[in-house]
Each structure stands twice: as structure tokens, then as C-alpha cells.
Amino acid sequence: MVLNWTKNWTIAVLMLLALPQLSQAVSANTTPIERSPQETEQLQRSQRQAQLQWQDQRSLEQVQRTLRQLEPGTVVFYPFLLDNRLELLLATATGEPVRRTVAIQQSEINQAIATFRQALQSPNTDARPSAKVLYNLLMQPIATDLAQARTKTILFAPDGALRSIPLAALHDGQRWLAERYAINTIVSMAFMDGSRSNRKPEFRVLAGAVSEAMPNVQIGDRQQSFPAMPFAKKEVEQLAALIPGTTLLLNQALTREALQQGMRDRTVLHLAANIILDPGQLDRSFILLGDGDRLTLNELQTWNLANLELVVLSACNITLSNADSKGEDILAMGYRFLRQGAKAVVSSLWLVDDRATQVLMERFYQNWVQGNVTQAAALQQAQIALIQGKEEAPNQGKSDISVEPLPATQRNFSHPYYWAPFILIGNGL
């Protein structure tokens, strides 16, 4: 059952999206991202301001003003999970926001999300049935509105357990959503600087990779060994071949000092290294460097990353110490980079395949550097290349976007396990 909901509540949500702080913890029904006391106080203050100004039309105007600066066909999509319903908000560059309500218990949609995520991480499982269930809940109610807005790019503000899944991997019965739209995950519209959309990016790259095995890494009270990732080395070497002047930091050369020094005049940071995330304990989460040292997420708070247009965390292993993580740790990690000045972050939602990641990243950078497209569009085109690299499954349909076919040796990555884990967070437009 789909119903309209009040304009005032819509503007209240847009107020939170427009504020420079995270908006994930708007409701008591959502799991908040781990923050410092200062971050928590700042967010609570912003929420109180939003409650006092909930009828302020300027919040909607601010969102629409930003959208008008971006490429035509860009919309903001905010699904909001409540106890007994799913609220869907779609804001476009002009006109009133689209508002829909889907009657469903939160436990039911959380179960659908968990089933979908399990299918995504099982390359021998057909993910389309569970992907279609979520498509019917999230996208079908606004499908006509997306078409009327001539949507090309969706700015996706996920709530609750929706943070743990890629919107690109939903399926409408004929196509994956990645074959229809470029998708850019946002934590706040404040990070969307529309004035940057027409600027030609500069490609000065610092690329680090840890391709060697790292045995017996102490993580809390246990030890874990990380296998070799040979394609991580090939990944950054191909990046260096594509972009002259790229600085490479391989294995033992990938140290804290080399990173800090190398990033000073760079616009892109690419790290193909292991990331260990501890949901709810982000002070214990870290990037495992090539010399065995640990770059903690808390330490990032002291770094100035304002020159970085993009950070790519091409982690072939992400270890979550909490199997019940709902993805807020991924967004929190991206937020740390954004808060320190980086404009956008590419990160993954689950343990990724070494070889498929190398292929995806090769295509992503080729599209971005040579194709004169946004980061969001470059990622979409790379995903489509992997989807179409294998003979199409029945009823999968054709994409509207023409992509150069992959070589025959690479035509085995059409399952979303391979192409969907990476999401773009921040301002990829």
C-alpha cells in the first residue's frame, strides 16, 4: 500500500540532509554511527535546530539549488525505515518532492535486506529474486517519478540496514539498477558542492598496494592471516601506466610516513590494502600498511585531505569483527575521509574478489580519466562492463549504455558479488 505523507515531515528530513553533519541517526529506530562526544553533541544540536525550523522552506530550496548545479537528471533519494512503514522521499531540481509510504514492518524489510546481502556474497546463488523483492519495496513506488524526472544519477541517502547493501544491485526483473542509473551515496547534501561539477579534474595519483601475504596479524584477542593479493599489484601498476606521474608505494614501501608525505600534492589516493573494521569500536579500526603498521581511523582526524578529489579503498579483504554490522561502519569510515576534506570515497561493503576488483578498477579509471564523465558515471560504466562480460542470464535485458566488451578471459564477473560491492560516498559528481 502506497500513500502520500506530509509536506512538513518531508522538509524536516531535507533539513537534516542539508546540514553538514551526518543524518543517519534521525530516528530512534536507526543504528547511529559511532562518534566522538563532540560529534554526537554537534549532531544533536543540528537536529534540535532542524526541529525548530522544520517548516523552513529554505531547506528544500537549498537542496534544489545544489541539484540544479549538478548534471541534469540528478535526484536525491532518501528511504526512511520506521517501525511499521517505509517512507520514500525523492527530491528533484524543481517542483515539490515526491513522497510515498510503503506499509511494512521494519523486521520484514530488515529480513529482506539480510537475505539480499547473503545472496550478494554468494556468487553461486541467483541474487535476482531477493534483489527484485527490495526493488519492489524501494524503487517500484517511485519508478514513474524517476522516469518523469529523466533520472540519470541517484544521490542515495541510506537509512538503517540499507547502508549495508548497494542500491546498484537491485533488480527490476529485466535489469540491474546499475544498468539504469549512476548511484552516489551521500551522508549529507552539505558535501555536494554543485559549483565543482563543471571543473575538469586533475589526476595526480598516489597509489599504494599490499600484495604480499601478511600472516599472524593480531586483531584484538585473536590472530588472523591475510593471503597474498597478486592482482592488487597489477591494479596499481595499471593505474600508473594510465596516469603518468603516479607515485607507487608497494608492500614495504607503503608506510605511514610515505603516505603523509606523498599525499601533500596529490588529488587521488588509491589504496589496495587490507582494512579491518570493528563496528561500534571505530577507534580500533585500521588500514593495515605494508610494513605491518596500522593507520587508525582516529588518526585520520589529524590529517588534512582537502586536496584529494577521490580516495579509493580498494580493499581485497575487509574483516568485520561483528557479523551483525549494518554497514554504518563503512559510511563512518568514508565520513572520516570526507570530514578531513576529501571530496569522495570509493569503498566496499563486503570481502571482494582480488581479480574482479582489479578488472573493475581498471575500467573505472579508464572511464573517469579518458571518458570525461563523473566518478559516479565511471563506476556505473565499469559495473556494466562486468555485467555484460558474460553471456546474459535469461530476462536480464539490455542496458541503454554502450560499453566496450571485456576480453574473453575476463568474462566471468557478471554476478553482483563481483561488480556491486564498491560504493561511491560523498561528492562523485
C-alpha positions in Angstrom: 0.0 0.0 0.0 1.5 3.4 -1.1 0.3 6.6 0.5 1.3 10.3 0.5 2.8 11.8 3.6 3.0 15.3 5.0 5.0 18.1 3.4 6.2 19.3 6.8 7.8 16.0 7.6 9.4 16.0 4.1 11.0 19.3 4.8 12.3 18.2 8.2 14.1 15.3 6.5 15.5 17.6 3.9 16.7 20.0 6.6 18.8 17.1 8.1 20.1 16.2 4.6 21.1 19.8 4.0 23.0 20.1 7.3 26.8 19.4 7.3 26.5 16.7 9.9 25.5 13.1 9.5 21.8 12.5 9.2 21.8 8.7 9.8 20.6 8.8 13.4 17.4 10.9 12.8 15.2 8.2 14.2 15.5 6.1 17.4 14.8 3.2 15.0 18.1 3.6 13.3 21.5 2.4 14.5 23.7 5.5 15.0 27.3 5.6 13.7 30.0 5.6 16.3 31.1 9.2 17.0 33.2 11.1 19.4 31.3 13.0 22.1 32.0 16.3 20.2 30.4 14.8 17.0 27.4 13.5 19.0 26.8 16.9 20.6 27.1 18.6 17.2 24.7 16.3 15.6 22.2 16.6 18.4 22.4 20.4 18.2 21.8 20.2 14.4 18.8 18.0 15.0 17.3 20.4 17.5 17.8 23.2 15.1 16.0 21.2 12.4 13.1 20.5 14.8 12.8 24.2 15.5 13.0 25.1 11.8 11.0 22.1 10.4 8.7 24.3 8.4 11.5 26.3 6.8 11.0 26.1 3.0 14.7 27.2 2.6 15.8 23.6 3.3 14.1 22.3 0.2 15.3 25.3 -1.8 18.9 24.6 -0.7 18.7 21.0 -1.9 17.2 22.0 -5.2 19.7 24.8 -5.7 22.5 22.2 -5.4 20.7 19.8 -7.7 20.4 22.5 -10.4 24.2 23.0 -10.3 24.7 19.3 -11.0 24.2 17.4 -14.2 20.6 17.3 -15.4 18.7 14.2 -14.3 20.3 14.1 -10.8 17.9 13.4 -7.9 18.1 12.8 -4.1 16.5 9.6 -2.9 16.0 9.1 0.9 14.3 5.8 2.0 13.5 6.1 5.7 12.8 3.0 7.8 10.2 3.2 10.6 8.6 0.6 12.8 5.6 -0.2 10.6 6.3 1.6 7.3 8.9 2.7 4.8 8.9 6.4 3.9 10.3 7.3 0.5 11.4 10.8 -0.4 12.5 11.8 -3.9 13.7 15.4 -4.4 14.3 16.8 -7.9 15.8 20.1 -9.1 12.4 21.7 -9.4 8.9 21.2 -8.0 7.6 19.6 -4.9 9.3 16.5 -3.5 7.8 13.1 -4.3 6.5 11.4 -1.1 5.5 7.8 -0.8 4.7 5.4 2.1 5.0 1.6 1.9 3.3 -0.3 4.7 5.7 -2.9 6.0 7.1 -3.9 9.4 10.7 -2.9 9.9 11.5 -6.5 10.9 10.3 -7.6 7.5 12.4 -5.2 5.5 15.4 -6.0 7.6 15.0 -9.7 6.9 14.7 -8.9 3.1 17.9 -6.9 3.3 19.7 -9.7 5.2 18.5 -12.3 2.6 19.7 -10.0 -0.2 23.1 -9.3 1.3 23.6 -13.1 1.8 22.8 -13.7 -1.9 25.1 -10.9 -3.0 28.0 -12.5 -1.2 27.4 -16.0 -2.7 28.5 -15.9 -6.4 26.9 -19.4 -7.0 23.5 -18.1 -5.8 21.0 -16.3 -8.1 20.7 -12.9 -6.4 17.9 -11.6 -8.7 14.9 -12.9 -6.7 15.9 -11.2 -3.5 17.1 -8.1 -5.5 13.6 -7.9 -7.0 11.9 -8.1 -3.6 13.8 -5.0 -2.5 13.3 -3.3 -5.8 9.5 -3.6 -5.4 9.7 -2.1 -1.9 12.2 0.7 -2.6 12.1 1.6 -6.3 8.8 0.5 -7.8 6.8 3.1 -5.9 8.9 5.9 -7.4 9.7 4.3 -10.8 7.3 6.6 -12.7 8.6 9.6 -10.8 12.2 8.7 -11.7 11.2 8.4 -15.4 9.4 11.7 -15.4 12.5 13.4 -13.9 14.6 11.8 -16.7 16.8 10.5 -13.9 20.4 9.6 -14.8 22.0 9.8 -11.3 20.6 9.0 -7.9 22.1 10.6 -4.8 21.2 7.8 -2.3 20.9 8.6 1.4 20.6 5.2 3.1 19.0 4.6 6.5 19.5 1.8 8.9 20.3 -1.6 7.4 20.1 -0.2 3.9 23.6 1.1 4.5 24.8 -2.5 4.2 23.7 -3.0 0.6 24.4 -1.5 -2.8 21.4 0.1 -4.4 23.0 -0.6 -7.8 22.4 -4.4 -7.3 18.6 -4.1 -7.0 16.8 -5.8 -10.0 13.6 -4.8 -11.7 13.0 -8.2 -13.4 14.9 -7.1 -16.5 17.9 -5.1 -15.5 20.1 -4.4 -12.5 19.7 -0.8 -11.3 23.3 -0.1 -12.2 22.2 -0.6 -15.8 19.7 2.3 -15.5 21.3 4.8 -13.1 24.6 6.0 -11.7 24.5 6.0 -7.9 26.3 8.2 -5.5 25.8 7.5 -1.8 25.6 10.6 0.4 25.8 11.2 4.2 24.8 14.9 3.8 23.9 17.2 1.0 26.5 19.6 2.5 29.2 17.5 0.9 27.6 18.1 -2.5 29.3 21.2 -3.8 27.5 21.8 -7.1 29.9 24.5 -8.1 32.6 21.8 -8.7 30.5 19.9 -11.2 31.9 21.7 -14.3 35.6 21.6 -13.2 37.9 19.4 -15.1 39.6 17.1 -12.5 43.4 16.9 -12.1 44.8 13.4 -12.0 47.8 13.4 -9.6 47.8 9.9 -8.1 49.3 8.3 -5.1 48.7 4.5 -5.3 49.6 2.1 -2.6 49.2 -1.7 -2.6 50.0 -4.6 -0.3 50.1 -7.7 -2.5 52.2 -9.9 -0.2 50.7 -12.3 2.3 50.6 -10.9 5.9 50.5 -13.8 8.4 49.6 -13.7 12.1 48.2 -10.2 12.4 47.0 -9.6 15.9 43.4 -8.3 15.9 42.0 -7.9 19.4 42.4 -11.2 21.2 43.0 -13.3 18.1 45.4 -13.6 15.2 44.4 -13.5 11.5 46.4 -14.2 8.4 45.8 -12.3 5.2 46.6 -14.1 1.9 48.6 -12.6 -0.9 46.7 -10.4 -3.3 48.7 -10.6 -6.6 46.2 -8.6 -8.6 46.5 -5.7 -6.2 50.0 -5.0 -7.5 48.7 -5.3 -11.1 45.9 -2.9 -10.2 48.1 -0.1 -9.1 50.7 -0.7 -11.9 47.9 -0.4 -14.5 46.8 2.8 -12.8 50.4 4.2 -13.0 50.5 3.2 -16.7 47.2 5.0 -17.4 48.1 8.2 -15.5 51.8 9.4 -15.9 53.4 10.7 -12.8 51.6 8.3 -10.5 53.6 7.6 -7.3 53.6 3.9 -6.4 54.1 2.6 -2.8 54.3 -1.2 -3.0 54.3 -3.6 0.0 57.0 -2.5 2.5 57.2 1.0 0.9 53.6 1.6 1.9 54.2 3.3 5.3 52.5 6.0 7.3 55.3 8.5 6.6 55.3 7.7 2.9 51.6 8.2 2.7 51.6 11.5 4.6 54.4 12.9 2.5 53.1 11.6 -0.8 49.5 13.0 -0.3 50.6 16.6 0.0 50.4 17.4 -3.7 48.1 14.6 -4.9 44.5 14.7 -5.9 43.7 10.9 -5.9 44.7 8.4 -3.2 44.3 4.8 -4.2 44.9 2.1 -1.5 44.7 -1.6 -2.3 45.3 -2.8 1.2 43.6 -4.7 4.0 41.1 -2.8 6.1 40.0 -4.1 9.5 36.8 -2.6 10.8 35.4 -3.1 14.2 31.8 -1.8 14.2 30.9 0.2 17.2 34.7 0.4 18.0 36.0 2.6 15.2 38.9 3.7 17.4 40.1 0.1 16.9 39.6 0.0 13.2 42.6 0.5 10.9 44.2 0.2 7.5 47.0 -2.4 7.6 50.0 -0.9 5.9 52.8 -2.7 4.0 55.3 -2.6 6.9 52.8 -4.1 9.3 51.9 -0.7 10.9 48.3 0.3 11.4 46.8 3.6 10.3 43.8 4.0 12.5 40.6 5.8 11.6 41.0 8.0 14.6 44.4 9.1 13.4 42.9 10.3 10.1 41.2 13.1 12.2 44.6 14.8 12.3 45.3 14.6 8.6 44.4 17.4 6.1 43.0 15.8 2.9 41.5 18.9 1.4 43.5 18.4 -1.9 42.0 15.0 -2.5 39.3 14.7 -5.2 38.9 11.0 -4.6 40.0 8.3 -2.1 39.7 4.7 -3.3 39.9 2.0 -0.7 40.3 -1.0 -3.0 40.4 -3.4 -0.1 40.5 -7.1 -1.1 39.8 -8.0 2.5 37.6 -6.2 4.9 37.2 -8.0 8.1 34.2 -7.1 10.2 34.5 -8.3 13.8 30.7 -8.1 14.2 28.7 -10.2 11.8 25.6 -8.1 12.6 27.2 -4.9 11.2 24.6 -2.9 9.2 27.1 -1.0 7.1 27.2 2.1 9.3 30.9 1.4 9.8 31.6 1.7 6.1 29.8 5.1 5.9 31.5 6.2 9.1 34.9 5.4 7.5 34.0 7.3 4.4 32.8 10.2 6.5 36.2 10.4 8.3 37.8 11.0 4.9 35.2 13.4 3.8 35.3 15.4 7.1 39.1 15.8 6.6 38.5 17.4 3.2 38.4 14.5 0.7 35.6 15.1 -1.9 34.6 11.5 -2.5 35.4 8.0 -1.3 35.1 4.6 -3.0 34.8 1.7 -0.6 33.4 -1.8 -0.4 30.6 -3.4 1.5 32.0 -6.9 1.7 35.1 -9.1 1.1 35.9 -8.6 -2.5 37.5 -10.8 -5.2 41.1 -9.8 -5.9 40.9 -10.4 -9.7 37.4 -8.9 -10.2 38.5 -5.8 -8.2 41.5 -5.3 -10.5 39.3 -5.5 -13.6 36.7 -3.2 -12.1 39.2 -0.6 -11.0 41.0 -0.7 -14.4 37.7 0.1 -16.1 36.7 2.7 -13.6 39.9 4.8 -14.1 39.8 4.4 -17.8 36.2 5.7 -17.9 36.9 8.6 -15.5 40.2 9.7 -17.0 39.6 9.2 -20.6 35.8 9.4 -20.8 35.2 12.9 -19.5 32.5 11.6 -17.1 31.8 11.9 -13.4 33.1 9.4 -10.9 29.6 8.1 -10.4 29.2 7.5 -14.1 32.6 6.0 -14.4 31.8 3.4 -11.7 28.5 2.7 -13.3 30.1 2.0 -16.7 32.7 -0.2 -15.1 29.9 -2.2 -13.4 28.1 -2.6 -16.7 31.2 -3.9 -18.4 31.5 -6.7 -15.8 27.7 -7.4 -16.0 27.8 -7.7 -19.8 31.1 -9.5 -19.9 29.4 -12.9 -19.6 26.5 -14.2 -21.7 23.4 -12.6 -20.3 21.2 -14.5 -18.0 17.6 -15.1 -19.1 15.4 -11.9 -18.8 18.3 -9.8 -17.8 17.7 -7.4 -20.7 19.9 -4.9 -22.4 21.4 -1.7 -21.0 20.8 1.7 -22.5 24.5 2.4 -22.2 27.0 1.1 -24.7 30.2 -0.3 -23.1 33.2 -1.8 -24.8 33.1 -5.6 -24.2 35.6 -7.2 -21.9 38.2 -9.6 -23.3 37.1 -13.3 -23.3 39.5 -14.0 -20.4 37.6 -11.6 -18.2 34.0 -12.7 -18.9 33.2 -14.3 -15.6 32.2 -11.5 -13.3 28.5 -10.9 -14.1 27.3 -11.8 -10.6 26.9 -8.8 -8.4 29.3 -10.4 -5.9 32.0 -9.2 -8.2 30.8 -5.8 -9.5 28.4 -4.4 -6.8 30.5 -4.2 -3.5 32.1 -0.9 -4.3 30.0 2.2 -3.5 30.8 5.9 -4.1 30.4 8.1 -1.0 30.4 11.9 -0.9 30.6 14.1 -4.0 31.3 12.0 -7.0 29.7 14.4 -9.4 
